[in-house]
């Protein structure tokens, strides 16, 4: 995914990341994404590649 939280307010950004994390946890879906959101994204990561 390329910038899935772009243009969202902080609450929308949090909710989107929570949804994606839930998909990963509950369904085993692997999620690869690019983001510039250095404040929010690290809260939801299991791995980070720079």
mmCIF file as Biopython writes it, N, C-alpha, C and O atoms, coordinates in Angstrom:
data_model
#
loop_
_atom_site.group_PDB
_atom_site.id
_atom_site.type_symbol
_atom_site.label_atom_id
_atom_site.label_alt_id
_atom_site.label_comp_id
_atom_site.label_asym_id
_atom_site.label_entity_id
_atom_site.label_seq_id
_atom_site.pdbx_PDB_ins_code
_atom_site.Cartn_x
_atom_site.Cartn_y
_atom_site.Cartn_z
_atom_site.occupancy
_atom_site.B_iso_or_equiv
_atom_site.auth_seq_id
_atom_site.auth_asym_id
_atom_site.pdbx_PDB_model_num
ATOM 1   N N  . UNK A ? 1  ? 0.840  -1.160  0.000  1.0 0.0 1  A 1 
ATOM 2   C CA . UNK A ? 1  ? 0.000  0.000   0.000  1.0 0.0 1  A 1 
ATOM 3   C C  . UNK A ? 1  ? 0.899  1.242   0.000  1.0 0.0 1  A 1 
ATOM 4   O O  . UNK A ? 1  ? 1.939  1.269   0.659  1.0 0.0 1  A 1 
ATOM 5   N N  . UNK A ? 2  ? 0.496  2.228   -0.723 1.0 0.0 2  A 1 
ATOM 6   C CA . UNK A ? 2  ? 1.248  3.477   -0.777 1.0 0.0 2  A 1 
ATOM 7   C C  . UNK A ? 2  ? 0.466  4.556   -0.042 1.0 0.0 2  A 1 
ATOM 8   O O  . UNK A ? 2  ? -0.567 5.021   -0.522 1.0 0.0 2  A 1 
ATOM 9   N N  . UNK A ? 3  ? 0.960  4.946   1.112  1.0 0.0 3  A 1 
ATOM 10  C CA . UNK A ? 3  ? 0.366  6.019   1.909  1.0 0.0 3  A 1 
ATOM 11  C C  . UNK A ? 3  ? -1.132 5.796   2.194  1.0 0.0 3  A 1 
ATOM 12  O O  . UNK A ? 3  ? -1.944 6.648   1.832  1.0 0.0 3  A 1 
ATOM 13  N N  . UNK A ? 4  ? -1.516 4.690   2.824  1.0 0.0 4  A 1 
ATOM 14  C CA . UNK A ? 4  ? -2.942 4.440   3.067  1.0 0.0 4  A 1 
ATOM 15  C C  . UNK A ? 4  ? -3.593 5.424   4.032  1.0 0.0 4  A 1 
ATOM 16  O O  . UNK A ? 4  ? -4.819 5.498   4.104  1.0 0.0 4  A 1 
ATOM 17  N N  . UNK A ? 5  ? -2.786 6.181   4.776  1.0 0.0 5  A 1 
ATOM 18  C CA . UNK A ? 5  ? -3.369 7.141   5.709  1.0 0.0 5  A 1 
ATOM 19  C C  . UNK A ? 5  ? -3.226 8.587   5.243  1.0 0.0 5  A 1 
ATOM 20  O O  . UNK A ? 5  ? -3.564 9.511   5.982  1.0 0.0 5  A 1 
ATOM 21  N N  . UNK A ? 6  ? -2.733 8.789   4.030  1.0 0.0 6  A 1 
ATOM 22  C CA . UNK A ? 6  ? -2.550 10.151  3.511  1.0 0.0 6  A 1 
ATOM 23  C C  . UNK A ? 6  ? -3.887 10.878  3.461  1.0 0.0 6  A 1 
ATOM 24  O O  . UNK A ? 6  ? -4.886 10.332  2.992  1.0 0.0 6  A 1 
ATOM 25  N N  . UNK A ? 7  ? -3.894 12.093  3.941  1.0 0.0 7  A 1 
ATOM 26  C CA . UNK A ? 7  ? -5.088 12.920  3.890  1.0 0.0 7  A 1 
ATOM 27  C C  . UNK A ? 7  ? -6.066 12.688  5.029  1.0 0.0 7  A 1 
ATOM 28  O O  . UNK A ? 7  ? -7.102 13.350  5.094  1.0 0.0 7  A 1 
ATOM 29  N N  . UNK A ? 8  ? -5.759 11.764  5.926  1.0 0.0 8  A 1 
ATOM 30  C CA . UNK A ? 8  ? -6.649 11.505  7.055  1.0 0.0 8  A 1 
ATOM 31  C C  . UNK A ? 8  ? -6.239 12.347  8.256  1.0 0.0 8  A 1 
ATOM 32  O O  . UNK A ? 8  ? -5.062 12.661  8.436  1.0 0.0 8  A 1 
ATOM 33  N N  . UNK A ? 9  ? -7.228 12.711  9.080  1.0 0.0 9  A 1 
ATOM 34  C CA . UNK A ? 9  ? -6.908 13.395  10.328 1.0 0.0 9  A 1 
ATOM 35  C C  . UNK A ? 9  ? -6.296 12.376  11.291 1.0 0.0 9  A 1 
ATOM 36  O O  . UNK A ? 9  ? -6.341 11.178  11.012 1.0 0.0 9  A 1 
ATOM 37  N N  . UNK A ? 10 ? -5.727 12.814  12.412 1.0 0.0 10 A 1 
ATOM 38  C CA . UNK A ? 10 ? -5.065 11.867  13.319 1.0 0.0 10 A 1 
ATOM 39  C C  . UNK A ? 10 ? -5.955 10.706  13.776 1.0 0.0 10 A 1 
ATOM 40  O O  . UNK A ? 10 ? -5.477 9.576   13.872 1.0 0.0 10 A 1 
ATOM 41  N N  . UNK A ? 11 ? -7.218 10.956  14.055 1.0 0.0 11 A 1 
ATOM 42  C CA . UNK A ? 11 ? -8.112 9.879   14.478 1.0 0.0 11 A 1 
ATOM 43  C C  . UNK A ? 11 ? -8.376 8.914   13.326 1.0 0.0 11 A 1 
ATOM 44  O O  . UNK A ? 11 ? -8.403 7.701   13.536 1.0 0.0 11 A 1 
ATOM 45  N N  . UNK A ? 12 ? -8.570 9.424   12.127 1.0 0.0 12 A 1 
ATOM 46  C CA . UNK A ? 12 ? -8.768 8.571   10.959 1.0 0.0 12 A 1 
ATOM 47  C C  . UNK A ? 12 ? -7.531 7.743   10.660 1.0 0.0 12 A 1 
ATOM 48  O O  . UNK A ? 12 ? -7.628 6.579   10.273 1.0 0.0 12 A 1 
ATOM 49  N N  . UNK A ? 13 ? -6.375 8.352   10.842 1.0 0.0 13 A 1 
ATOM 50  C CA . UNK A ? 13 ? -5.112 7.646   10.634 1.0 0.0 13 A 1 
ATOM 51  C C  . UNK A ? 13 ? -4.985 6.492   11.634 1.0 0.0 13 A 1 
ATOM 52  O O  . UNK A ? 13 ? -4.611 5.379   11.265 1.0 0.0 13 A 1 
ATOM 53  N N  . UNK A ? 14 ? -5.298 6.768   12.885 1.0 0.0 14 A 1 
ATOM 54  C CA . UNK A ? 14 ? -5.241 5.728   13.919 1.0 0.0 14 A 1 
ATOM 55  C C  . UNK A ? 14 ? -6.218 4.598   13.605 1.0 0.0 14 A 1 
ATOM 56  O O  . UNK A ? 14 ? -5.872 3.424   13.736 1.0 0.0 14 A 1 
ATOM 57  N N  . UNK A ? 15 ? -7.428 4.946   13.195 1.0 0.0 15 A 1 
ATOM 58  C CA . UNK A ? 15 ? -8.442 3.926   12.893 1.0 0.0 15 A 1 
ATOM 59  C C  . UNK A ? 15 ? -8.041 3.069   11.694 1.0 0.0 15 A 1 
ATOM 60  O O  . UNK A ? 15 ? -8.265 1.858   11.699 1.0 0.0 15 A 1 
ATOM 61  N N  . UNK A ? 16 ? -7.455 3.678   10.672 1.0 0.0 16 A 1 
ATOM 62  C CA . UNK A ? 16 ? -6.997 2.919   9.507  1.0 0.0 16 A 1 
ATOM 63  C C  . UNK A ? 16 ? -5.885 1.954   9.903  1.0 0.0 16 A 1 
ATOM 64  O O  . UNK A ? 16 ? -5.897 0.792   9.498  1.0 0.0 16 A 1 
ATOM 65  N N  . UNK A ? 17 ? -4.930 2.430   10.690 1.0 0.0 17 A 1 
ATOM 66  C CA . UNK A ? 17 ? -3.839 1.564   11.126 1.0 0.0 17 A 1 
ATOM 67  C C  . UNK A ? 17 ? -4.358 0.445   12.021 1.0 0.0 17 A 1 
ATOM 68  O O  . UNK A ? 17 ? -3.864 -0.681  11.954 1.0 0.0 17 A 1 
ATOM 69  N N  . UNK A ? 18 ? -5.342 0.740   12.851 1.0 0.0 18 A 1 
ATOM 70  C CA . UNK A ? 18 ? -5.950 -0.282  13.702 1.0 0.0 18 A 1 
ATOM 71  C C  . UNK A ? 18 ? -6.655 -1.335  12.849 1.0 0.0 18 A 1 
ATOM 72  O O  . UNK A ? 18 ? -6.572 -2.527  13.146 1.0 0.0 18 A 1 
ATOM 73  N N  . UNK A ? 19 ? -7.344 -0.908  11.800 1.0 0.0 19 A 1 
ATOM 74  C CA . UNK A ? 19 ? -8.005 -1.837  10.883 1.0 0.0 19 A 1 
ATOM 75  C C  . UNK A ? 19 ? -6.978 -2.746  10.205 1.0 0.0 19 A 1 
ATOM 76  O O  . UNK A ? 19 ? -7.167 -3.960  10.143 1.0 0.0 19 A 1 
ATOM 77  N N  . UNK A ? 20 ? -5.906 -2.165  9.705  1.0 0.0 20 A 1 
ATOM 78  C CA . UNK A ? 20 ? -4.873 -2.954  9.032  1.0 0.0 20 A 1 
ATOM 79  C C  . UNK A ? 20 ? -4.195 -3.923  9.999  1.0 0.0 20 A 1 
ATOM 80  O O  . UNK A ? 20 ? -3.912 -5.067  9.643  1.0 0.0 20 A 1 
ATOM 81  N N  . UNK A ? 21 ? -3.939 -3.466  11.209 1.0 0.0 21 A 1 
ATOM 82  C CA . UNK A ? 21 ? -3.339 -4.336  12.222 1.0 0.0 21 A 1 
ATOM 83  C C  . UNK A ? 21 ? -4.274 -5.490  12.559 1.0 0.0 21 A 1 
ATOM 84  O O  . UNK A ? 21 ? -3.827 -6.620  12.754 1.0 0.0 21 A 1 
ATOM 85  N N  . UNK A ? 22 ? -5.570 -5.205  12.629 1.0 0.0 22 A 1 
ATOM 86  C CA . UNK A ? 22 ? -6.553 -6.256  12.893 1.0 0.0 22 A 1 
ATOM 87  C C  . UNK A ? 22 ? -6.590 -7.290  11.783 1.0 0.0 22 A 1 
ATOM 88  O O  . UNK A ? 22 ? -6.696 -8.485  12.056 1.0 0.0 22 A 1 
ATOM 89  N N  . UNK A ? 23 ? -6.506 -6.854  10.548 1.0 0.0 23 A 1 
ATOM 90  C CA . UNK A ? 23 ? -6.461 -7.799  9.426  1.0 0.0 23 A 1 
ATOM 91  C C  . UNK A ? 23 ? -5.244 -8.700  9.529  1.0 0.0 23 A 1 
ATOM 92  O O  . UNK A ? 23 ? -5.322 -9.904  9.283  1.0 0.0 23 A 1 
ATOM 93  N N  . UNK A ? 24 ? -4.130 -8.108  9.890  1.0 0.0 24 A 1 
ATOM 94  C CA . UNK A ? 24 ? -2.905 -8.895  10.051 1.0 0.0 24 A 1 
ATOM 95  C C  . UNK A ? 24 ? -3.052 -9.906  11.180 1.0 0.0 24 A 1 
ATOM 96  O O  . UNK A ? 24 ? -2.723 -11.080 11.015 1.0 0.0 24 A 1 
ATOM 97  N N  . UNK A ? 25 ? -3.537 -9.457  12.305 1.0 0.0 25 A 1 
ATOM 98  C CA . UNK A ? 25 ? -3.663 -10.313 13.480 1.0 0.0 25 A 1 
ATOM 99  C C  . UNK A ? 25 ? -4.724 -11.400 13.293 1.0 0.0 25 A 1 
ATOM 100 O O  . UNK A ? 25 ? -4.466 -12.571 13.570 1.0 0.0 25 A 1 
ATOM 101 N N  . UNK A ? 26 ? -5.902 -11.021 12.830 1.0 0.0 26 A 1 
ATOM 102 C CA . UNK A ? 26 ? -7.043 -11.943 12.774 1.0 0.0 26 A 1 
ATOM 103 C C  . UNK A ? 26 ? -7.049 -12.846 11.548 1.0 0.0 26 A 1 
ATOM 104 O O  . UNK A ? 26 ? -7.473 -13.999 11.631 1.0 0.0 26 A 1 
ATOM 105 N N  . UNK A ? 27 ? -6.587 -12.336 10.420 1.0 0.0 27 A 1 
ATOM 106 C CA . UNK A ? 27 ? -6.641 -13.092 9.165  1.0 0.0 27 A 1 
ATOM 107 C C  . UNK A ? 27 ? -5.278 -13.542 8.663  1.0 0.0 27 A 1 
ATOM 108 O O  . UNK A ? 27 ? -5.194 -14.286 7.685  1.0 0.0 27 A 1 
ATOM 109 N N  . UNK A ? 28 ? -4.216 -13.103 9.315  1.0 0.0 28 A 1 
ATOM 110 C CA . UNK A ? 28 ? -2.874 -13.483 8.888  1.0 0.0 28 A 1 
ATOM 111 C C  . UNK A ? 28 ? -2.427 -12.797 7.613  1.0 0.0 28 A 1 
ATOM 112 O O  . UNK A ? 28 ? -1.522 -13.277 6.931  1.0 0.0 28 A 1 
ATOM 113 N N  . UNK A ? 29 ? -3.056 -11.675 7.285  1.0 0.0 29 A 1 
ATOM 114 C CA . UNK A ? 29 ? -2.726 -10.933 6.070  1.0 0.0 29 A 1 
ATOM 115 C C  . UNK A ? 29 ? -1.408 -10.185 6.272  1.0 0.0 29 A 1 
ATOM 116 O O  . UNK A ? 29 ? -1.242 -9.470  7.261  1.0 0.0 29 A 1 
ATOM 117 N N  . UNK A ? 30 ? -0.485 -10.348 5.348  1.0 0.0 30 A 1 
ATOM 118 C CA . UNK A ? 30 ? 0.758  -9.587  5.378  1.0 0.0 30 A 1 
ATOM 119 C C  . UNK A ? 30 ? 0.516  -8.240  4.725  1.0 0.0 30 A 1 
ATOM 120 O O  . UNK A ? 30 ? -0.071 -8.163  3.646  1.0 0.0 30 A 1 
ATOM 121 N N  . UNK A ? 31 ? 0.962  -7.191  5.369  1.0 0.0 31 A 1 
ATOM 122 C CA . UNK A ? 31 ? 0.747  -5.839  4.860  1.0 0.0 31 A 1 
ATOM 123 C C  . UNK A ? 31 ? 2.097  -5.170  4.649  1.0 0.0 31 A 1 
ATOM 124 O O  . UNK A ? 31 ? 2.908  -5.067  5.569  1.0 0.0 31 A 1 
ATOM 125 N N  . UNK A ? 32 ? 2.319  -4.722  3.428  1.0 0.0 32 A 1 
ATOM 126 C CA . UNK A ? 32 ? 3.521  -3.963  3.084  1.0 0.0 32 A 1 
ATOM 127 C C  . UNK A ? 32 ? 3.046  -2.582  2.682  1.0 0.0 32 A 1 
ATOM 128 O O  . UNK A ? 32 ? 2.193  -2.443  1.805  1.0 0.0 32 A 1 
ATOM 129 N N  . UNK A ? 33 ? 3.595  -1.561  3.321  1.0 0.0 33 A 1 
ATOM 130 C CA . UNK A ? 33 ? 3.133  -0.214  3.014  1.0 0.0 33 A 1 
ATOM 131 C C  . UNK A ? 33 ? 4.274  0.786   3.094  1.0 0.0 33 A 1 
ATOM 132 O O  . UNK A ? 33 ? 5.271  0.572   3.784  1.0 0.0 33 A 1 
ATOM 133 N N  . UNK A ? 34 ? 4.099  1.876   2.374  1.0 0.0 34 A 1 
ATOM 134 C CA . UNK A ? 34 ? 5.010  3.014   2.442  1.0 0.0 34 A 1 
ATOM 135 C C  . UNK A ? 34 ? 4.266  4.137   3.144  1.0 0.0 34 A 1 
ATOM 136 O O  . UNK A ? 34 ? 3.087  4.371   2.877  1.0 0.0 34 A 1 
ATOM 137 N N  . UNK A ? 35 ? 4.952  4.828   4.040  1.0 0.0 35 A 1 
ATOM 138 C CA . UNK A ? 35 ? 4.304  5.917   4.763  1.0 0.0 35 A 1 
ATOM 139 C C  . UNK A ? 35 ? 5.338  6.919   5.246  1.0 0.0 35 A 1 
ATOM 140 O O  . UNK A ? 35 ? 6.480  6.563   5.539  1.0 0.0 35 A 1 
ATOM 141 N N  . UNK A ? 36 ? 4.924  8.168   5.326  1.0 0.0 36 A 1 
ATOM 142 C CA . UNK A ? 36 ? 5.747  9.223   5.898  1.0 0.0 36 A 1 
ATOM 143 C C  . UNK A ? 36 ? 5.285  9.561   7.312  1.0 0.0 36 A 1 
ATOM 144 O O  . UNK A ? 36 ? 5.780  10.513  7.914  1.0 0.0 36 A 1 
ATOM 145 N N  . UNK A ? 37 ? 4.361  8.806   7.833  1.0 0.0 37 A 1 
ATOM 146 C CA . UNK A ? 37 ? 3.781  9.076   9.143  1.0 0.0 37 A 1 
ATOM 147 C C  . UNK A ? 37 ? 4.669  8.501   10.246 1.0 0.0 37 A 1 
ATOM 148 O O  . UNK A ? 37 ? 4.383  7.437   10.795 1.0 0.0 37 A 1 
ATOM 149 N N  . UNK A ? 38 ? 5.744  9.214   10.560 1.0 0.0 38 A 1 
ATOM 150 C CA . UNK A ? 38 ? 6.725  8.703   11.515 1.0 0.0 38 A 1 
ATOM 151 C C  . UNK A ? 38 ? 6.222  8.689   12.952 1.0 0.0 38 A 1 
ATOM 152 O O  . UNK A ? 38 ? 6.822  8.031   13.801 1.0 0.0 38 A 1 
ATOM 153 N N  . UNK A ? 39 ? 5.148  9.391   13.243 1.0 0.0 39 A 1 
ATOM 154 C CA . UNK A ? 39 ? 4.600  9.395   14.599 1.0 0.0 39 A 1 
ATOM 155 C C  . UNK A ? 39 ? 3.667  8.222   14.852 1.0 0.0 39 A 1 
ATOM 156 O O  . UNK A ? 39 ? 3.705  7.622   15.926 1.0 0.0 39 A 1 
ATOM 157 N N  . UNK A ? 40 ? 2.838  7.893   13.888 1.0 0.0 40 A 1 
ATOM 158 C CA . UNK A ? 40 ? 1.793  6.893   14.098 1.0 0.0 40 A 1 
ATOM 159 C C  . UNK A ? 40 ? 2.220  5.481   13.707 1.0 0.0 40 A 1 
ATOM 160 O O  . UNK A ? 40 ? 2.004  4.540   14.471 1.0 0.0 40 A 1 
ATOM 161 N N  . UNK A ? 41 ? 2.804  5.324   12.563 1.0 0.0 41 A 1 
ATOM 162 C CA . UNK A ? 41 ? 3.082  3.989   12.021 1.0 0.0 41 A 1 
ATOM 163 C C  . UNK A ? 41 ? 3.921  3.106   12.949 1.0 0.0 41 A 1 
ATOM 164 O O  . UNK A ? 41 ? 3.603  1.927   13.097 1.0 0.0 41 A 1 
ATOM 165 N N  . UNK A ? 42 ? 4.980  3.627   13.579 1.0 0.0 42 A 1 
ATOM 166 C CA . UNK A ? 42 ? 5.775  2.739   14.448 1.0 0.0 42 A 1 
ATOM 167 C C  . UNK A ? 42 ? 4.985  2.105   15.591 1.0 0.0 42 A 1 
ATOM 168 O O  . UNK A ? 42 ? 5.396  1.074   16.124 1.0 0.0 42 A 1 
ATOM 169 N N  . UNK A ? 43 ? 3.876  2.698   15.970 1.0 0.0 43 A 1 
ATOM 170 C CA . UNK A ? 43 ? 3.051  2.124   17.038 1.0 0.0 43 A 1 
ATOM 171 C C  . UNK A ? 43 ? 2.427  0.799   16.629 1.0 0.0 43 A 1 
ATOM 172 O O  . UNK A ? 43 ? 2.037  0.009   17.489 1.0 0.0 43 A 1 
ATOM 173 N N  . UNK A ? 44 ? 2.326  0.544   15.329 1.0 0.0 44 A 1 
ATOM 174 C CA . UNK A ? 44 ? 1.613  -0.619  14.822 1.0 0.0 44 A 1 
ATOM 175 C C  . UNK A ? 44 ? 2.516  -1.648  14.144 1.0 0.0 44 A 1 
ATOM 176 O O  . UNK A ? 44 ? 2.025  -2.664  13.653 1.0 0.0 44 A 1 
ATOM 177 N N  . UNK A ? 45 ? 3.800  -1.408  14.109 1.0 0.0 45 A 1 
ATOM 178 C CA . UNK A ? 45 ? 4.708  -2.261  13.341 1.0 0.0 45 A 1 
ATOM 179 C C  . UNK A ? 45 ? 5.171  -3.499  14.096 1.0 0.0 45 A 1 
ATOM 180 O O  . UNK A ? 45 ? 5.328  -3.486  15.317 1.0 0.0 45 A 1 
ATOM 181 N N  . UNK A ? 46 ? 5.383  -4.556  13.344 1.0 0.0 46 A 1 
ATOM 182 C CA . UNK A ? 46 ? 6.118  -5.690  13.889 1.0 0.0 46 A 1 
ATOM 183 C C  . UNK A ? 46 ? 7.520  -5.724  13.274 1.0 0.0 46 A 1 
ATOM 184 O O  . UNK A ? 46 ? 8.446  -6.292  13.853 1.0 0.0 46 A 1 
ATOM 185 N N  . UNK A ? 47 ? 7.664  -5.109  12.096 1.0 0.0 47 A 1 
ATOM 186 C CA . UNK A ? 47 ? 8.963  -5.002  11.419 1.0 0.0 47 A 1 
ATOM 187 C C  . UNK A ? 47 ? 9.019  -3.682  10.661 1.0 0.0 47 A 1 
ATOM 188 O O  . UNK A ? 47 ? 8.001  -3.175  10.188 1.0 0.0 47 A 1 
ATOM 189 N N  . UNK A ? 48 ? 10.218 -3.142  10.555 1.0 0.0 48 A 1 
ATOM 190 C CA . UNK A ? 48 ? 10.418 -1.883  9.847  1.0 0.0 48 A 1 
ATOM 191 C C  . UNK A ? 48 ? 11.621 -2.014  8.926  1.0 0.0 48 A 1 
ATOM 192 O O  . UNK A ? 48 ? 12.686 -2.474  9.337  1.0 0.0 48 A 1 
ATOM 193 N N  . UNK A ? 49 ? 11.438 -1.606  7.682  1.0 0.0 49 A 1 
ATOM 194 C CA . UNK A ? 49 ? 12.530 -1.569  6.710  1.0 0.0 49 A 1 
ATOM 195 C C  . UNK A ? 49 ? 12.656 -0.144  6.206  1.0 0.0 49 A 1 
ATOM 196 O O  . UNK A ? 49 ? 11.667 0.480   5.821  1.0 0.0 49 A 1 
ATOM 197 N N  . UNK A ? 50 ? 13.862 0.358   6.210  1.0 0.0 50 A 1 
ATOM 198 C CA . UNK A ? 50 ? 14.094 1.734   5.750  1.0 0.0 50 A 1 
ATOM 199 C C  . UNK A ? 50 ? 14.970 1.696   4.519  1.0 0.0 50 A 1 
ATOM 200 O O  . UNK A ? 50 ? 15.295 2.743   3.960  1.0 0.0 50 A 1 
#
